[in-house]
Amino acid sequence: MQNSGVASSSEFRVFETAEFCKALTRLDSASFLRKKLASYVYPQVRQNPYFGTNIRKLQG
């Protein structure tokens, strides 16, 4: 089955805070990091946001 480019209903959305964006622009390798985030990190986080020992669901 081919991916139609449409996000499935089980995917989560990823938001970048203003503080994160500001800190990212201060880095020398900001463009490299943006590409890595978009192509590698964010797709994985959207599929499995609770992966890892220090990641927990928010309550309340």
SVG drawing of the C-alpha trace seen along z (x, -y; Angstrom):
<svg xmlns="http://www.w3.org/2000/svg" viewBox="-8 -34 36 36">
<polyline fill="none" stroke="black" stroke-width="0.4" points="0.0,0.0 1.3,-3.4 1.4,-6.4 -0.9,-9.1 0.9,-11.9 -2.2,-12.4 -1.6,-12.0 -3.5,-9.2 -5.8,-9.9 -3.3,-8.1 -0.6,-10.7 0.2,-13.4 1.0,-17.0 4.3,-18.6 4.6,-22.2 7.7,-24.3 7.6,-26.9 8.8,-30.5 11.6,-29.8 12.8,-26.7 12.8,-28.6 14.7,-31.5 17.3,-29.1 17.6,-27.2 18.3,-30.4 21.2,-31.2 23.0,-28.0 25.6,-27.9 24.1,-24.7 20.4,-25.8 19.7,-24.9 21.2,-21.5 19.2,-20.9 15.9,-22.1 16.4,-19.6 17.1,-16.8 14.1,-17.7 11.8,-17.8 13.0,-14.6 13.9,-12.4 12.8,-13.5 9.3,-14.9 8.0,-12.0 9.1,-9.5 7.6,-11.7 4.3,-11.9 4.1,-8.1 5.2,-7.3 5.3,-10.3 5.6,-8.2 8.8,-6.4 11.5,-6.6 11.9,-6.4 11.6,-10.1 8.4,-10.8 5.1,-10.6 1.5,-11.6 0.4,-14.9 -2.4,-14.6 -5.3,-17.0"/>
</svg>
